[in-house]
């Protein structure tokens, strides 16, 4: 284990590379972190700050800020106060993180440090994707991922480390091994002797360092950063340390470790060790510790008084950062909350509102095109016109994708932009999140929507929330492609339609195009979106050619429905392959004298309520069809909205047609699941009954 100072502060090696001035500044950073920790703990105990995660005992990690250049990135978990403060995050902004109710946070792109991450270990793939992006954009920056020993049990740890090894990414993984994941000891996390040795499985070096020795931490991280910057690839640095406190203020006094153990580790206090070294060498000015502590204490006091005096931000503050521009439904919900609370209505400028533009039909040449070819054309155009765009996923490069959506693009744009990844959906989406942080515009392909459940946290908690989490300072301009739906006799998970999960999620746009014309235009729009777009694609329609697809580039506004067939008797709303099924049903109904009006929703979030309501006002009847299960399906949202807003216009109760609330029938059992036109015909006939 790498060590420079023994427990008495005596130097055991001198080739650390820190001059006397930097050593003193490192000590200042560690003292600042300890004082901040103690002051905020007091604020929490007196009810002025919510729950708090102490970092006392782990101050040697402040050395990370000294090992990095200003241009490098730090991707943090939550117990990184020493690093963030040493990195230059002001005391008031660090306190704001834990005060948790003020509209203040640092700009991650300016500070090169991310905000807190609450889902353990899930930021490791971000660091790898970020490092890839930094290198792709021509820089020599390094990303440092900071995490605890508990995170090494998460699948995200494997994904981040494995992708980094395969890509030889300029990333350093810094594990603060304080030996307890909340209360679970290290022996309950792993059977390896050390955590550092796990790096060997991913093809790069692991280093173990005395994490109570700030000089050793600096040396280990400095070497790893230099190696990564010079193309040597990743390093896992395990710092063996101890937190003097409980896991958090939720816990109270730890009951899972002994007082003797705690007392022994107190003798290894990183502040005492470095302070003794500086004092022995005559480098510690008189009153230095008191001066540093007093300064931090005053800053904390001023900050908390300011927060409390300012009060809470307006109700509109969190609403404004969910999307690049606020959709109509979200603004309406805010105004309704304000009305109930008796508050003044928040004002939004037109430039702050998301209003889908008018759809302009291209006038140039058209051709026959499959759904796959339409998607490829849109992606090809974006790759050609924006060098920040990359495509990543399993088999998207050399093979051209399992459904050949990216066929031929690898030869044109190369391996750095058509990125074949390891088989790991968490890694694919997590790396895409990091790439978006770093300035790329990633397109992540998951081979089937039902196989993407493992990446749910990355999509829901990170891709969808990063704009909100950073108050609009970090954006996620990314597209996640999810082939779904049945009709192809797939095996389990290959036909799922989980679109309602994603439509339920704030921060995402959700698109489900039914045909090649819409697929090309909507994909083009998704690729230009400043918000993350989950793009569903009906596998059943992939290789069916359609006439009338323009050869020129065009976009279809996200949030605009299309009337596929005009009618006067009943409104049928569908999306994805259900539109094509409903169209067959409409032909049968027309032959019997019933004229349905078929609306292709095209976008589920935000969805075109006005188009549906206008149609219902004309027909007085409603049928909704989709391939997803009925209970909790998106059809329920459509029906509920129509009943709430135009229930008096309905002549008969609405009817939903969807997949039974069962697992999709696989392979030759699929016919038990597939929605047939007859079911939609039956539903229409029921609503036509007076």
RAKA-V862769 format. One line per field, one symbol per residue. ss: DSSP state (H for helix, E for strand, - for the rest). burial: 1 if it has 9 or more other C-alpha atoms within 8 Angstrom, else 0. Layout:
ss: ???
burial: ???
This chain:
ss: -E--E-----E--------HHHHHHHHHHHHHHHHHHHHHHHHHH-------------HHHHHHHHH-----EEE-----HHHHHHH---HHHHHHHHH--------HHHH-E----------HHHHHHHHHHHHH------EEEEEEHHHHH-HHHHHHHHHHHHH---EEEEEEE--EE--EEHHH-------HHHHHHH--EEEEEE---HHHHHHHHHHHHHHHH-----EEEEEE------------------HHHHHHHH---HHHHHHHHHHH-------HHHHHHHHHHHHHHHHHHHHHHH--------HHH----EEHHHHHHHHHHHHHH--------HHHEE-----------EEEE-HHHHHHHHHHHHHHH---EEEEE---------------HHHHH----EEE----HHHHHHHHHHHHHH--EEEEEE--HHHHHHHHHHHHHHH--HHHH---------EEEEEE--------------HHHHH-----EEEEE--HHHHHHHHHHHHH----EEEEEEHHH----EEEEE-----------EEEE----EEEEE--HHHHHHHHHHHHHHH----EEEEE--EEE---HHHHHHHHHHH--EEEEEEEE----HHHHHHHHHHHHHHHH-----EEEEE-------HHHHHH----HHHHHHHHHHHH--
burial: 001111001010000100000011011111111111101110110000111111111111111111110001111111011111110010111111111001001111001110101001111111111111111000001111111111111101111111111001111111111111100011001000001111110101111111111111111111011011100111111111111111111000010000000100100111111111111000110000000110011011001100100000100111111111111101100110011000000000000111000000000001111111111111111110000111111111101111011110110011101111110011111111111111111111111111110011011111111111011111111111111111101100111111110110101111111111111111111110111111111111110011001100101111111010011111111111111111111101110000111111111111110001101110111111111111001111011011100100010101111110000111101100111010111011001100
